[in-house]
Amino acid sequence: MLTIEHHDTTEAILLGDLFNQLGFHQDVQPNDDEGDTLISCDWPIEVLSLDGYYPIEGLRWTKPEDVVTLTHLPLDSDNEETVPFLRCAPEHLVLKKTSDSSSDWVQVKTLNPNDIVITRNGFRRILSVSFESNPPERLCDLQVAVAHSYFTNGILSHNSHFLTMLGANALKQGKNVLHYTFELSETAVGVRYDSNLCDMESNQVIDRKDEVIAKYKDMQLGRLIIKEFPTNSATIYTIRSHIERLDVKGFRPDVIIIDYADIMRSTRQFDSLRHELKLIYEELRGFASEKGFPIWTASQSNKEGSTSDVVDLSNMSEAYGKAMVADVVLSISRKSHEKATGWGRLFIAKNRAGRDGLVYPTKIDTARSKFEIVGQAGSLEESKQDDDAAQKQALRAKWKELKNEFSSGPKESTIATVPSAGH
């Protein structure tokens, strides 16, 4: 069940019913290589996310996928009736609470009973994760501007912290940073910079405003300008014009951050999205070379990348041509067991002017938009071997624990009996 706003009218509607009302039916034939059916959304409809309503910019019928059903219970009550609250694909992303002060996006298939997830009504505990035995189904999905998340049946269902870290590190070196955002608001991006530079969690920045101001007085930083443009509205000409206006006012950037180039608008229209994306990256690289400053942006991996040990160039979504154009390509990947502990991998997938193919163990703190390399570089093959060894060690430890438990003798039964109705 979605909560949507349309022409200032708010209503609750099933996702499938919304697709049918818009004439986007399940029997429409797939239009991409993945078996998905994608269309852009031109209707003035917004969907409720964590901090307000955001525009729906795309609709998608997936290829046939397995289905997972979750049930939940309010965190503070064990007696309320359980309700199945989400049917989705195993790779569907939800926001899981990982500690008292942090949370992380995880795939539904990695959830276990008693895990805590974020919902419209606060934290809720997972009671069960059941995989349906029915044939795979085509599922409906949304692409939401700015927040890239929305409430489905009350649960928050699925952006880039790494770009903020790059900009913040440049500021610490006295560089001028120009940060373009096509997803988050200027305020939200500013909070991420405050969080990183002042070393506090982003959800504390507003309440600790005086402390933030005091910290900045003791810092020697470059200048930061954050500029927001609506999704799919800015072209290279938009960026060029804005930079020229800033130049007249005496601001010249040393680094440009674009969050993110995949949702810019191409200056030419093609039948294929991948051709438009390749052109966007070519235009950005040409502009960077002309002006003599670096441009950093982010992209997403394809479905195969979500389960890979390391995300490489073959996992870039939509257009491999983006990787061909870029001078440097870094990837960040985390498996489900690493997300809970804040660990991940940074992989140098391409480096036109130096060595690539290196994997660095990385500590990731999304609450502060910080990434810290904490070990020596290794090769891709070494990283896979280390990951296999870690999994085998964890399995051996678990097997030893189970053997000790069984060898300690019989224990008191923990099986509970439930009285039947009427007794």
C-alpha positions as CSV (number, residue, x, y, z in Angstrom):
1,M,0.0,0.0,0.0
2,L,1.4,3.4,-1.1
3,T,0.5,6.8,0.2
4,I,0.5,9.2,-2.8
5,E,-0.2,12.8,-3.4
6,H,-1.8,13.8,-6.7
7,H,-3.0,17.4,-7.4
8,D,-2.8,18.1,-3.7
9,T,-5.0,15.1,-2.9
10,T,-3.6,12.4,-0.7
11,E,-4.8,8.8,-0.9
12,A,-3.6,5.2,-0.1
13,I,-3.4,2.9,-3.1
14,L,-1.9,-0.5,-3.9
15,L,1.1,-0.3,-6.1
16,G,-0.5,-2.6,-8.7
17,D,-3.7,-0.6,-8.7
18,L,-1.7,2.6,-9.4
19,F,0.0,0.9,-12.3
20,N,-3.3,-0.2,-13.7
21,Q,-4.9,3.3,-13.3
22,L,-2.0,4.7,-15.3
23,G,-2.5,2.1,-18.0
24,F,0.8,0.4,-17.3
25,H,-0.4,-3.2,-17.3
26,Q,1.6,-6.4,-16.5
27,D,1.1,-7.8,-20.0
28,V,3.2,-5.0,-21.6
29,Q,6.2,-6.7,-23.2
30,P,9.7,-6.2,-21.7
31,N,11.7,-3.4,-23.3
32,D,15.3,-4.0,-22.0
33,D,17.8,-6.8,-22.0
34,E,17.1,-7.7,-18.3
35,G,13.5,-8.6,-19.0
36,D,12.1,-5.5,-17.3
37,T,9.5,-3.1,-18.7
38,L,10.4,0.5,-17.9
39,I,8.5,3.8,-18.6
40,S,9.1,7.3,-17.4
41,C,6.3,8.9,-15.3
42,D,5.0,12.2,-16.6
43,W,2.1,12.4,-14.2
44,P,2.3,14.9,-11.2
45,I,2.2,12.1,-8.6
46,E,4.3,12.0,-5.5
47,V,4.9,9.2,-3.1
48,L,5.5,9.4,0.7
49,S,9.1,8.8,1.8
50,L,10.8,9.2,5.2
51,D,10.7,13.0,5.3
52,G,8.0,14.0,2.9
53,Y,6.5,13.5,-0.6
54,Y,8.8,13.0,-3.7
55,P,8.0,12.7,-7.4
56,I,7.7,9.3,-9.0
57,E,9.9,9.5,-12.1
58,G,9.7,6.0,-13.4
59,L,7.6,2.8,-13.3
60,R,8.9,-0.7,-13.8
61,W,7.5,-4.2,-14.3
62,T,10.3,-6.6,-13.4
63,K,11.2,-9.9,-15.1
64,P,9.6,-12.9,-13.3
65,E,11.1,-13.1,-9.8
66,D,10.7,-15.2,-6.7
67,V,8.6,-13.6,-3.9
68,V,9.3,-13.1,-0.2
69,T,6.6,-12.3,2.4
70,L,7.6,-10.6,5.6
71,T,5.5,-10.4,8.8
72,H,6.2,-7.9,11.6
73,L,5.3,-6.9,15.1
74,P,5.5,-3.5,16.8
75,L,8.8,-3.3,18.8
76,D,7.1,-2.6,22.1
77,S,4.4,-5.2,22.0
78,D,4.5,-9.0,21.6
79,N,0.7,-9.4,21.7
80,E,-0.5,-7.5,18.7
81,E,-1.8,-9.6,15.8
82,T,0.9,-10.2,13.2
83,V,0.2,-9.0,9.7
84,P,2.0,-9.8,6.4
85,F,3.2,-6.4,5.5
86,L,5.4,-6.8,2.4
87,R,5.6,-9.0,-0.6
88,C,8.6,-8.3,-2.7
89,A,11.6,-9.8,-4.5
90,P,14.4,-11.3,-2.4
91,E,16.8,-8.5,-3.6
92,H,14.3,-5.7,-2.5
93,L,16.1,-3.2,-0.3
94,V,14.7,-2.1,3.1
95,L,16.3,0.0,5.9
96,K,17.5,-2.2,8.7
97,K,18.5,-0.9,12.2
98,T,22.1,-2.0,12.8
99,S,22.7,-0.3,16.1
100,D,21.2,2.2,18.5
101,S,22.3,5.1,16.3
102,S,22.6,3.7,12.8
103,S,20.8,1.8,10.0
104,D,21.7,0.4,6.6
105,W,20.0,-0.7,3.4
106,V,19.9,-4.5,3.2
107,Q,18.3,-7.0,0.9
108,V,15.1,-8.7,2.2
109,K,16.6,-12.1,1.6
110,T,19.3,-11.3,4.3
111,L,16.8,-10.5,7.0
112,N,16.1,-12.8,9.9
113,P,13.5,-13.0,12.6
114,N,14.0,-10.3,15.3
115,D,15.8,-7.9,12.9
116,I,14.5,-4.4,13.2
117,V,13.4,-2.4,10.2
118,I,12.3,1.2,9.7
119,T,8.6,1.8,9.0
120,R,6.2,4.7,8.8
121,N,5.3,4.1,12.4
122,G,8.8,3.7,13.8
123,F,10.9,0.6,14.4
124,R,9.3,-2.9,13.9
125,R,10.7,-6.3,14.5
126,I,10.6,-9.0,11.8
127,L,8.7,-12.1,12.9
128,S,9.2,-14.2,9.7
129,V,10.8,-14.2,6.3
130,S,9.0,-16.8,4.1
131,F,9.9,-17.7,0.5
132,E,6.8,-18.5,-1.5
133,S,6.8,-21.8,-3.5
134,N,4.6,-20.4,-6.2
135,P,6.0,-19.7,-9.7
136,P,8.0,-16.5,-10.1
137,E,5.9,-13.3,-10.6
138,R,6.5,-10.0,-12.5
139,L,6.6,-7.4,-9.7
140,C,5.9,-3.7,-9.9
141,D,8.5,-1.2,-8.7
142,L,9.0,2.6,-8.6
143,Q,11.9,4.9,-9.3
144,V,11.5,7.9,-7.0
145,A,13.3,11.2,-7.4
146,V,15.4,12.8,-4.7
147,A,14.8,10.4,-1.8
148,H,15.1,7.2,-3.8
149,S,12.9,5.5,-1.2
150,Y,9.2,5.2,-0.4
151,F,6.9,3.5,2.1
152,T,5.3,0.3,0.8
153,N,2.7,-1.1,3.2
154,G,4.3,1.2,5.8
155,I,7.9,-0.1,5.4
156,L,10.6,2.1,4.0
157,S,11.8,0.6,0.8
158,H,14.7,1.8,-1.0
159,N,21.7,7.7,-1.7
160,S,25.4,8.8,-2.4
161,H,27.7,9.2,0.7
162,F,31.0,8.6,-1.1
163,L,30.7,11.8,-3.2
164,T,30.2,13.8,0.0
165,M,33.4,12.4,1.4
166,L,35.3,13.4,-1.7
167,G,34.0,16.9,-1.5
168,A,34.6,17.2,2.3
169,N,38.3,16.0,1.9
170,A,38.9,18.5,-0.9
171,L,37.5,21.3,1.4
172,K,39.9,20.2,4.2
173,Q,42.8,20.8,1.7
174,G,41.6,24.3,1.0
175,K,40.0,23.5,-2.4
176,N,36.8,25.1,-3.7
177,V,34.1,22.5,-4.2
178,L,31.0,22.8,-6.4
179,H,28.5,20.1,-5.6
180,Y,25.5,19.5,-8.0
181,T,22.7,17.4,-6.6
182,F,19.9,16.0,-8.7
183,E,18.4,13.8,-6.0
184,L,18.7,15.3,-2.5
185,S,17.8,18.9,-1.6
186,E,20.6,21.4,-1.0
187,T,19.8,21.3,2.7
188,A,20.1,17.5,2.9
189,V,23.5,17.6,1.1
190,G,24.6,20.4,3.4
191,V,23.7,18.3,6.4
192,R,25.9,15.5,5.1
193,Y,28.9,17.8,4.7
194,D,28.3,19.1,8.3
195,S,28.1,15.5,9.5
196,N,31.4,14.6,7.8
197,L,33.4,17.7,8.6
198,C,32.1,18.0,12.2
199,D,32.3,14.3,12.9
200,M,28.8,13.8,14.1
201,E,25.9,11.6,12.9
202,S,23.7,13.4,10.3
203,N,20.6,13.0,12.4
204,Q,22.2,15.0,15.2
205,V,23.4,18.0,13.1
206,I,20.2,20.1,13.4
207,D,20.0,19.7,17.2
208,R,23.7,20.5,17.6
209,K,23.7,23.6,15.4
210,D,25.7,25.7,17.9
211,E,28.3,23.1,18.2
212,V,28.6,22.8,14.4
213,I,29.1,26.6,14.1
214,A,31.8,26.5,16.8
215,K,33.7,23.7,15.0
216,Y,33.7,25.5,11.7
217,K,35.3,28.6,13.4
218,D,38.4,26.5,14.1
219,M,38.7,25.0,10.6
220,Q,40.6,26.3,7.6
221,L,38.4,25.1,4.6
222,G,37.9,25.9,1.0
223,R,34.6,27.3,-0.2
224,L,31.6,25.0,-0.9
225,I,28.6,25.8,-3.1
226,I,25.7,23.3,-3.4
227,K,23.4,23.7,-6.3
228,E,20.2,21.6,-6.9
229,F,18.6,21.0,-10.2
230,P,15.5,18.8,-10.7
231,T,16.1,15.2,-11.9
232,N,16.5,14.8,-15.6
233,S,16.5,18.6,-16.2
234,A,20.2,19.6,-16.2
235,T,22.4,19.2,-19.3
236,I,26.0,20.0,-19.8
237,Y,24.9,23.4,-21.1
238,T,23.1,24.0,-17.7
239,I,26.3,23.1,-15.8
240,R,28.4,25.3,-18.1
241,S,26.1,28.3,-17.8
242,H,26.0,28.1,-14.0
243,I,29.8,27.8,-13.7
244,E,30.3,30.8,-15.9
245,R,27.9,32.9,-13.7
246,L,29.9,31.8,-10.6
247,D,33.1,32.8,-12.4
248,V,31.8,36.3,-12.9
249,K,31.1,36.4,-9.1
250,G,34.7,35.3,-8.3
251,F,34.2,31.6,-7.6
252,R,36.2,29.1,-9.5
253,P,35.8,25.4,-8.5
254,D,38.8,23.2,-8.0
255,V,36.6,20.1,-7.8
256,I,33.1,19.4,-9.2
257,I,30.8,16.8,-7.6
258,I,27.8,15.6,-9.6
259,D,25.2,13.5,-7.8
260,Y,24.7,11.9,-10.2
261,A,25.4,12.0,-13.9
262,D,23.0,9.1,-14.8
263,I,20.0,11.4,-14.1
264,M,21.2,14.3,-16.1
265,R,19.6,15.0,-19.5
266,S,21.4,14.3,-22.7
267,T,21.7,17.1,-25.3
268,R,20.6,14.5,-27.9
269,Q,17.9,12.0,-27.8
270,F,18.5,8.3,-28.8
271,D,16.2,5.3,-29.0
272,S,18.5,3.6,-26.5
273,L,19.2,4.9,-22.9
274,R,22.7,3.6,-22.9
275,H,23.6,5.8,-25.9
276,E,22.3,8.9,-24.0
277,L,24.3,8.0,-20.9
278,K,27.5,7.5,-22.9
279,L,27.0,10.9,-24.4
280,I,26.4,12.6,-21.0
281,Y,29.7,11.1,-19.7
282,E,31.6,12.2,-22.9
283,E,30.3,15.7,-22.6
284,L,31.3,15.9,-18.9
285,R,34.8,14.6,-19.6
286,G,35.2,17.0,-22.5
287,F,34.1,19.9,-20.3
288,A,36.4,18.9,-17.5
289,S,39.4,18.7,-19.9
290,E,38.5,22.1,-21.3
291,K,38.3,23.8,-17.9
292,G,41.1,21.9,-16.2
293,F,39.2,20.6,-13.1
294,P,38.2,17.1,-12.1
295,I,34.6,16.0,-12.1
296,W,33.5,13.1,-9.8
297,T,30.2,11.4,-10.2
298,A,28.5,8.2,-9.1
299,S,26.7,5.4,-10.9
300,Q,25.0,2.2,-9.8
301,S,25.8,-1.4,-10.5
302,N,23.5,-3.9,-12.3
303,K,21.8,-6.8,-10.6
304,E,24.8,-9.1,-10.9
305,G,26.9,-6.5,-9.0
306,S,24.7,-6.7,-5.9
307,T,25.9,-10.2,-5.2
308,S,29.5,-9.9,-6.5
309,D,32.5,-10.0,-4.1
310,V,33.9,-6.9,-6.0
311,V,32.0,-4.7,-8.4
312,D,34.0,-4.4,-11.6
313,L,33.5,-2.6,-14.9
314,S,31.2,-5.3,-16.3
315,N,28.7,-4.5,-13.4
316,M,28.1,-0.9,-14.4
317,S,24.4,-0.4,-15.0
318,E,22.8,0.5,-18.4
319,A,25.9,1.6,-20.3
320,Y,29.4,0.0,-20.3
321,G,30.4,3.0,-22.4
322,K,30.5,5.1,-19.2
323,A,33.5,3.1,-18.0
324,M,35.2,3.5,-21.4
325,V,34.9,7.3,-21.1
326,A,36.0,7.7,-17.4
327,D,39.6,8.2,-16.5
328,V,39.2,6.6,-13.0
329,V,36.6,4.2,-11.8
330,L,36.3,3.2,-8.2
331,S,33.7,0.7,-6.9
332,I,32.4,0.2,-3.4
333,S,30.8,-3.1,-2.5
334,R,29.6,-4.7,0.7
335,K,28.1,-8.1,1.4
336,S,25.2,-8.5,3.8
337,H,27.5,-9.8,6.6
338,E,29.8,-6.8,6.1
339,K,27.1,-4.2,6.3
340,A,26.2,-5.0,9.9
341,T,29.8,-4.4,10.9
342,G,30.5,-1.3,8.7
343,W,33.1,-3.0,6.5
344,G,33.3,-3.1,2.7
345,R,35.7,-3.1,-0.2
346,L,37.0,-0.3,-2.4
347,F,38.2,-1.5,-5.8
348,I,40.2,0.5,-8.3
349,A,38.5,-0.8,-11.4
350,K,40.2,1.6,-13.8
351,N,43.0,4.1,-13.6
352,R,44.1,5.6,-16.9
353,A,47.2,7.2,-15.3
354,G,48.3,4.5,-12.9
355,R,47.8,1.0,-11.4
356,D,44.4,-0.6,-11.2
357,G,42.9,-3.9,-10.1
358,L,43.6,-3.2,-6.4
359,V,41.2,-4.0,-3.6
360,Y,41.3,-2.1,-0.3
361,P,39.5,-3.1,2.9
362,T,37.4,-0.1,3.9
363,K,35.5,1.0,7.0
364,I,32.3,2.7,6.0
365,D,30.3,5.0,8.3
366,T,27.2,6.1,6.4
367,A,26.0,8.1,9.4
368,R,28.9,10.5,8.9
369,S,29.5,9.9,5.1
370,K,33.0,8.6,5.9
371,F,35.1,6.0,4.2
372,E,38.4,4.9,5.6
373,I,40.9,2.5,4.1
374,V,42.2,0.4,7.0
375,G,44.4,-2.2,5.4
376,Q,46.9,-3.0,2.7
377,A,45.9,-3.3,-0.9
378,G,45.4,-6.7,-2.4
379,S,44.5,-8.2,-5.8
380,L,41.0,-9.2,-6.8
381,E,41.9,-12.8,-6.5
382,E,43.3,-12.3,-3.0
383,S,40.2,-10.5,-2.0
384,K,38.0,-13.5,-3.1
385,Q,40.3,-15.9,-1.3
386,D,40.1,-13.9,1.9
387,D,36.4,-13.7,1.7
388,D,36.1,-17.5,1.2
389,A,38.5,-18.1,4.1
390,A,36.4,-15.8,6.4
391,Q,33.2,-17.6,5.5
392,K,34.8,-21.0,6.1
393,Q,36.2,-19.8,9.5
394,A,32.7,-18.6,10.5
395,L,31.2,-22.0,9.5
396,R,33.9,-23.9,11.5
397,A,33.2,-21.7,14.6
398,K,29.5,-22.4,14.3
399,W,30.0,-26.1,13.9
400,K,32.3,-26.2,16.9
401,E,29.6,-24.3,18.9
402,L,26.9,-26.8,17.9
403,K,29.1,-29.8,18.7
404,N,29.8,-28.4,22.2
405,E,26.1,-27.8,22.7
406,F,25.2,-31.4,21.8
407,S,28.0,-32.9,23.8
408,S,27.0,-31.1,27.0
409,G,24.2,-33.6,27.5
410,P,20.4,-33.3,27.5
411,K,18.8,-30.1,28.3
412,E,15.4,-29.0,29.5
413,S,12.9,-28.9,26.7
414,T,12.1,-25.4,25.4
415,I,9.0,-26.6,23.4
416,A,6.0,-24.6,24.4
417,T,2.4,-25.8,24.2
418,V,-0.4,-23.5,23.0
419,P,-3.9,-24.1,24.4
420,S,-6.6,-24.6,21.7
421,A,-9.5,-22.2,21.3
422,G,-12.1,-22.5,24.0
423,H,-9.6,-23.8,26.7
